[in-house]
């Protein structure tokens, strides 16, 4: 039985899990040199001390004379809050907070805000810009295509958007810093953007199984800083059970850990404090893998605590992952989830809790939580009134406190968590978010061509793979950096 399980690899949902997951926090910009130095982004859920204002500087007499401000964005789905405007109040907290915010901005600036939403925004954006369409004041696209569109000249940077002040408290500063290039900001995220929260990863644990297996209290373990890769490996191996006794491990049995296959390696390397891309002191991107032996060690350790210990799951279809059926049926001890997907567990009969991904070792100073990115806003280069657009976007950001509160306090705290301890874990996770550009902007390479096949094939030989990537990646990095000079 165990030999069979070893061959099955980790819960390989072969259909790719879409990339792209607070108020601003600090971001380190030097390459990672220790076990606790991720460098891309960390954001905080609580406001910083009042050194950064939460009041915008838009003139009190600003008047856009009834002009339309149309937002181009993705159609919202149950696991992604990508809407920027709604047409009416419905009684749902996030919906109503967005409605009230937008009507307030309309009255203040004498503008009319609306939204065009499509399922295929990332492919449509080329048509919008190339046609010279002037309709849109703001567009929102998936992070992973953002740099390509910068290189194609699709967007203004903030030097052309005078009313946008990224030093203000309502902008997600660390996320914006991570997405910037050499101090230039094109792709923006403020508290109007809930998708960066939706794409933040956490572990759900089944309390019934945890108690049955008589493990130590996990919340205490996390708070003491003892939730490590090794601790993860111990509990997941112990959970493996052939429930029906047929000698085969399949979707009728019990596992220690389940995740979309594309998320296993990236989420663990981030939780260990590693990132594929880092920033130098001037904010330019640097490729962090050449000569990085610690990254290789982290990958090998991840295989050790997932595939080698037989505690991890099997391939199931995308629909089953979306529904969380096997987790709800008490077949997974630990379940990888983004915050956008946690609400699908609301109808689960057995209680579950929320915890961060583990630290690499006890010596690592803090936890790190993988943020897959999100839908980032920009002012399209086809827009003929970028100054006016900057005014509306700044106003939306500065008046989004109630939107964020509805998301965090109502949707997450009240609906998605079931105990006080999970609320503490929520703060730990959001306080320690890290966005690795290698996972987002270079997803096709480092996820689809590296992380996915490595895990699907139980292939741990990274050396030749990385060697084949290096010249291409270095050239990409060079072109992107030069675009901002």
C-alpha positions, 0 to 999 in steps of 0.5 A, spaced: 500 500 500 505 505 501 509 503 495 503 505 491 501 511 495 509 513 494 508 513 486 501 517 486 505 524 488 501 529 491 494 531 490 495 533 482 489 536 480 492 536 473 488 542 471 492 548 473 490 552 479 490 559 476 495 564 479 494 569 482 492 572 493 491 590 508 494 595 509 501 596 507 507 593 510 515 593 509 518 590 504 526 588 504 529 589 497 536 585 498 537 578 496 535 573 501 542 571 504 539 567 511 533 563 512 529 569 514 530 574 508 524 573 503 525 580 499 519 581 494 513 583 499 510 582 506 503 586 507 500 587 514 492 587 516 493 593 521 494 600 519 501 602 520 502 608 525 500 614 523 506 616 519 502 615 513 496 619 512 489 615 510 486 622 507 488 623 500 490 630 497 485 631 491 482 638 491 476 639 494 473 643 488 475 637 483 469 636 478 470 631 472 463 634 469 459 628 469 465 624 465 464 616 465 469 612 468 469 605 466 473 600 469 475 594 465 476 587 469 474 580 470 467 577 471 467 575 479 467 568 481 466 565 487 473 564 489 475 571 487 473 578 488 474 582 482 469 587 482 470 594 482 463 596 481 456 594 483 449 596 480 445 596 487 445 594 494 444 587 495 445 586 503 451 582 502 457 586 506 462 587 500 457 588 495 454 594 499 461 597 501 463 597 494 456 600 492 456 606 497 464 607 496 463 608 488 456 612 489 460 617 494 466 618 489 461 619 484 458 625 488 465 628 490 468 628 483 462 629 479 463 622 475 459 616 473 463 609 475 461 603 471 464 596 470 465 592 464 467 585 466 469 579 461 471 572 463 477 573 458 480 580 460 487 578 459 486 576 452 482 582 450 486 587 453 491 587 447 484 588 443 483 594 447 489 598 447 491 596 440 484 599 437 486 605 441 479 604 445 479 611 450 473 608 454 477 605 460 479 609 465 482 603 469 484 596 467 485 590 471 489 584 469 492 578 472 499 579 475 503 574 470 502 578 464 503 585 467 510 585 465 509 583 458 504 589 457 509 594 460 514 592 455 509 593 450 507 600 452 500 599 454 500 603 461 502 609 464 507 609 470 505 613 476 509 619 474 504 621 469 498 620 474 499 626 479 494 624 484 496 617 485 500 617 492 503 611 493 505 613 500 498 613 503 496 608 508 490 605 503 495 603 498 498 596 499 505 599 499 509 592 499 505 589 494 506 595 489 513 595 491 514 588 489 511 589 482 515 596 481 521 596 476 527 600 478 522 605 482 517 606 477 510 603 478 505 601 473 501 596 476 497 598 482 494 595 488 490 599 493 485 597 498 480 597 493 483 591 490 481 584 494 484 579 489 491 580 493 488 577 499 484 572 495 490 569 492 494 568 499 495 561 501 494 558 508 493 551 510 486 548 513 486 543 518 481 538 519 479 538 527 476 532 527 482 528 524 487 532 528 483 530 535 482 523 533 490 522 531 491 525 538 496 531 535 499 536 540 495 543 539 497 546 533 495 553 535 500 553 540 505 549 536 504 555 531 505 561 536 511 557 539 514 558 532 515 550 532 511 549 526 516 547 521 517 542 515 519 536 520 513 537 524 508 538 518 512 531 515 510 528 522 503 529 522 501 528 515 505 521 515 501 519 521 494 521 517 495 516 511 490 511 512 487 505 507 480 507 509 476 501 505 482 496 506 483 494 499 490 495 499 490 501 494 490 508 495 485 512 491 480 517 492 476 513 497 482 513 502 485 518 507 491 523 506 495 528 510 496 533 505 492 535 499 494 541 494 493 543 487 500 540 484 502 547 481 502 550 488 506 545 492 513 547 491 512 554 490 508 555 497 513 551 500 519 555 498 516 561 499 514 559 506 522 557 507 524 564 506 526 563 498 524 567 492 526 566 485 526 573 484 529 579 488 530 586 488 537 590 488 538 596 492 535 600 486 529 596 486 531 592 479 529 585 479 535 580 480 534 572 478 536 569 485 537 561 483 544 561 480 548 558 485 543 558 490 544 551 494 539 553 499 533 553 494 535 546 492 535 544 499 528 547 500 526 543 494 529 536 496 526 537 503 519 539 500 519 532 496 521 529 503 515 531 507 510 530 502 512 524 497 517 520 501 513 520 507 507 517 503 502 522 507 500 526 501 494 525 496 492 523 489 490 526 483 482 528 483 478 533 478 478 540 478 471 540 480 472 536 486 477 541 488 473 547 488 467 543 492 472 541 497 469 534 497 474 530 500 476 535 505 469 535 508 469 528 508 474 528 513 479 525 508 485 530 508 488 532 515 491 538 511 488 542 505 492 547 501 487 553 500 487 560 498 483 565 502 478 566 496 476 559 496 475 558 504 468 560 504 466 554 500 467 550 506 462 554 510 457 548 509 462 543 512 459 539 518 466 538 522 470 544 524 476 546 521 481 551 523 486 555 519 494 555 520 500 558 516 504 554 512 510 551 516 517 554 517 523 551 514 527 550 521 526 552 528 531 557 526 527 561 521 525 567 525 518 568 522 512 564 518 512 566 510 505 566 506 505 565 499 501 570 495 500 568 488 498 575 486 492 578 483 488 582 478 492 589 478 490 595 476 493 600 471 491 606 467 491 604 459 496 608 455 489 609 450 486 613 455 486 621 453 485 623 460 490 620 465 490 626 470 482 625 471 483 617 471 489 618 477 484 622 481 478 617 481 483 611 482 486 615 488 479 617 491 477 609 490 483 607 494 482 612 499 475 611 501 475 603 501 476 602 508 469 599 509 470 595 503 476 592 506 473 591 513 467 588 510 472 583 507 476 582 513 471 582 518 465 580 515 467 575 510 473 572 513 472 573 520 465 572 521 464 567 515 470 563 514 473 562 521 470 558 526 474 559 532 478 565 536 485 561 534 484 562 527 483 569 527 490 570 530 492 565 525 489 570 520 493 576 522 500 572 522 498 569 515 496 576 512 502 580 516 507 575 513 505 575 505 510 574 500 510 575 493 515 572 489 515 574 482 518 568 479 512 565 481 507 570 478 510 574 472 514 567 470 509 562 472 509 559 465 517 557 466 517 556 474 511 553 475 508 550 468 515 548 466 519 546 473 514 546 479 509 542 475 513 537 472 518 536 477 512 534 482 508 530 477 514 526 475 517 525 482 523 529 478 528 532 483 534 534 478 533 541 478 540 542 475 539 541 468 533 544 468 535 551 471 541 551 466 536 551 460 532 556 463 538 561 465 540 565 459 532 566 457 531 568 464 537 573 465 535 576 458 528 577 460 530 580 467 535 585 463 529 587 458 524 588 464 529 592 468 531 596 462 524 598 460 524 602 467 531 606 465 
